[in-house]
Amino acid sequence: MTRTRILLCAAALLALSLVDIAQAATGPARARLDAFATGLHSLTGHFTQSLTDINGKVGKTSSGTLALEAPRQFRWDTLEPQKQTIVADGSRVWLYDPDLEQVTVRVQSTEESHSPLTVLTDLKQMDKDFKVAEQGEHDGLLWLRLSSTAKDPQFDYADLGFDANGLARMVFRDQLGSTTDIRFSGWQRNAPIPASDFNFVPPKGTDVIGDAPVISTQPLKD
């Protein structure tokens, strides 16, 4: 799964934590979304993800943990089969690849603007930029589909699948026909998250590429 896809998913999850629950549900999947977001300030959990190409070939499954905290912070740690860390601190997104000893830094607002789901924080914006449709029930989940109305959309569609406990899957299909399937488990709602989890400091000797602030380096905390 590419870094861009991971960022899209993380931004989408962050958006879910900010949904205006006063918005009226328009169907059973939307009702599940509203219930999932009620009173939500922070969220931690586990994920597994896979990419299927246009020919139906499934790539290796990766897995890890994630943490999100309103309004703009998230952390996405891929643990298997290769380690990778993505941290959004509220102003920048840090993409760290320990094997390459490299971190790429980007302005967070730029990353968020590419997510097809961040508009879930604003129903009027969602109705303007996306076609939103209930997809019924399949695979034991209720599904909601977002299709961008942009001239050059990043994705063909993004589907959210909900079970009785909340968001269970996210499925993105890109313009080339590849599909990313992300499954979630072990959600912990509103558990305290250390501030240090969202404060990335590049390990000593790491190449830093992009729009990084002036900072000192120190070993990355395990």
Summary of the structure (lengths in Angstrom):
residues: 222
radius of gyration: 17.2
end to end distance: 23.5
largest distance: 51.9
contacts: 673
relative contact order: 0.21
helix: 20%
strand: 43%
